């Protein structure tokens, strides 16, 4: 098979085979999404087991998400160049080995390193799975429905993480959070070999190593200074140096990518308001989700003294809301476009955050359950329209990069959400966690309101000449349904 030939199975595969491929990709994405949030509820147990403080616990989550966010786009490009199934299977193996290393970690340093390697493997799964789905579904309507299912499963896995994590920690200890990945990886590898066809991009893209390096610096410096700011001081020499590195790396990245013949990130895509809005919206949704998960975990376990299982059970309404509403959102996007489900997502997300802006140690658990349900509904409605908007903004032959941009936005939001939540409660004692977390719930409200604004911008407009050029036209045309 050559790099310039699109394999026939993508166009002629039976409906049963196409949806089998989707199921395999969804299984891997369920694993990636679960590992993004399952660790949250186990953080107190990990801290006790390895003698780690709050800062190290934040890095336990963000070591994974930072590496994942930084490498997603390059992994998508590698898949388009060398074969999507090949990169996908490699990612499964790396992810599985790293999970085993996490499970046997004797120290927090070992765990952080293994989590970073886990992020490397996950970066080969998220964008590549979406690229395989996009290239397997030739019909636009069927493809939109498949993207909705894919996004729904990913959202569901993120919402279920605390529930599953709480049960595992309570029954088997925190190391079970990582042992559980092994059988899923084996099943995914077997099903990939049986059902998933090999595919490549129509034209091999050269790797943009300077752009990749600069993106890693930007992500690490930005999230790192948020996590370490409370400890080192926001105006300390080290913090000021981090700000300077972040600003310089961002400026050089923009300049490098605007001049590169085959950039890691085609900055012209962001001229299209719908594509730009989808990326911003994805960041906002995952900031809200991860603020909710970390603040909720610390408040329920440290502030209210609940067990990991009980704390996970309190978040169950969020999983229920996401489970019920995510598939519904996918069908709405496939039939009517992104506007309505995105608006519903914004309303419920803002309402859920508003419920907890007055949180304290005596807040009725019924209010917490209601807030989690509302946030889960908002999260369930948000993923499909945002994913479809972003993926529709790029041609099918660049599907790996399309999926990578969407996933990068999500993981950047996840890392920022963890960092922001950690900043808010860094110096709070257990009795004051509720009050200290109030600004975090205000952040959730703001994220919901931002989705409402983006929903208004996503309304279909009459077709006409684009002022942003060919790339911008593709980015907007994907949502004028």
Secondary structure as the mmCIF struct_conf table of DSSP 4:
data_model
#
loop_
_struct_conf.conf_type_id
_struct_conf.id
_struct_conf.beg_label_comp_id
_struct_conf.beg_label_asym_id
_struct_conf.beg_label_seq_id
_struct_conf.end_label_comp_id
_struct_conf.end_label_asym_id
_struct_conf.end_label_seq_id
TURN_TY1_P TURN_TY1_P1 UNK A 3 UNK A 4
TURN_TY1_P TURN_TY1_P2 UNK A 8 UNK A 8
HELX_RH_AL_P HELX_RH_AL_P1 UNK A 9 UNK A 12
HELX_RH_AL_P HELX_RH_AL_P2 UNK A 15 UNK A 37
TURN_TY1_P TURN_TY1_P3 UNK A 38 UNK A 39
HELX_RH_3T_P HELX_RH_3T_P1 UNK A 40 UNK A 42
HELX_RH_AL_P HELX_RH_AL_P3 UNK A 43 UNK A 50
TURN_TY1_P TURN_TY1_P4 UNK A 51 UNK A 51
HELX_RH_AL_P HELX_RH_AL_P4 UNK A 54 UNK A 82
HELX_RH_AL_P HELX_RH_AL_P5 UNK A 84 UNK A 103
TURN_TY1_P TURN_TY1_P5 UNK A 104 UNK A 104
BEND BEND1 UNK A 106 UNK A 107
HELX_RH_AL_P HELX_RH_AL_P6 UNK A 108 UNK A 136
BEND BEND2 UNK A 139 UNK A 139
HELX_RH_AL_P HELX_RH_AL_P7 UNK A 140 UNK A 172
TURN_TY1_P TURN_TY1_P6 UNK A 174 UNK A 175
HELX_RH_AL_P HELX_RH_AL_P8 UNK A 176 UNK A 179
TURN_TY1_P TURN_TY1_P7 UNK A 180 UNK A 180
HELX_RH_AL_P HELX_RH_AL_P9 UNK A 181 UNK A 195
HELX_LH_PP_P HELX_LH_PP_P1 UNK A 196 UNK A 198
BEND BEND3 UNK A 202 UNK A 203
HELX_LH_PP_P HELX_LH_PP_P2 UNK A 204 UNK A 207
HELX_RH_AL_P HELX_RH_AL_P10 UNK A 209 UNK A 232
TURN_TY1_P TURN_TY1_P8 UNK A 234 UNK A 235
BEND BEND4 UNK A 236 UNK A 236
HELX_RH_AL_P HELX_RH_AL_P11 UNK A 237 UNK A 259
TURN_TY1_P TURN_TY1_P9 UNK A 261 UNK A 262
BEND BEND5 UNK A 264 UNK A 265
HELX_RH_3T_P HELX_RH_3T_P2 UNK A 267 UNK A 271
BEND BEND6 UNK A 272 UNK A 272
HELX_RH_AL_P HELX_RH_AL_P12 UNK A 273 UNK A 298
HELX_RH_PI_P HELX_RH_PI_P1 UNK A 299 UNK A 303
BEND BEND7 UNK A 304 UNK A 304
HELX_RH_AL_P HELX_RH_AL_P13 UNK A 308 UNK A 314
TURN_TY1_P TURN_TY1_P10 UNK A 315 UNK A 315
HELX_RH_AL_P HELX_RH_AL_P14 UNK A 316 UNK A 336
BEND BEND8 UNK A 338 UNK A 338
HELX_RH_AL_P HELX_RH_AL_P15 UNK A 339 UNK A 355
TURN_TY1_P TURN_TY1_P11 UNK A 356 UNK A 358
TURN_TY1_P TURN_TY1_P12 UNK A 361 UNK A 362
HELX_RH_AL_P HELX_RH_AL_P16 UNK A 365 UNK A 392
TURN_TY1_P TURN_TY1_P13 UNK A 393 UNK A 393
BEND BEND9 UNK A 394 UNK A 394
HELX_RH_3T_P HELX_RH_3T_P3 UNK A 396 UNK A 398
HELX_RH_AL_P HELX_RH_AL_P17 UNK A 399 UNK A 425
TURN_TY1_P TURN_TY1_P14 UNK A 426 UNK A 427
HELX_RH_3T_P HELX_RH_3T_P4 UNK A 430 UNK A 432
HELX_RH_AL_P HELX_RH_AL_P18 UNK A 433 UNK A 436
TURN_TY1_P TURN_TY1_P15 UNK A 437 UNK A 437
HELX_RH_AL_P HELX_RH_AL_P19 UNK A 438 UNK A 457
TURN_TY1_P TURN_TY1_P16 UNK A 458 UNK A 458
BEND BEND10 UNK A 459 UNK A 459
BEND BEND11 UNK A 467 UNK A 468
HELX_RH_AL_P HELX_RH_AL_P20 UNK A 469 UNK A 477
TURN_TY1_P TURN_TY1_P17 UNK A 478 UNK A 479
#
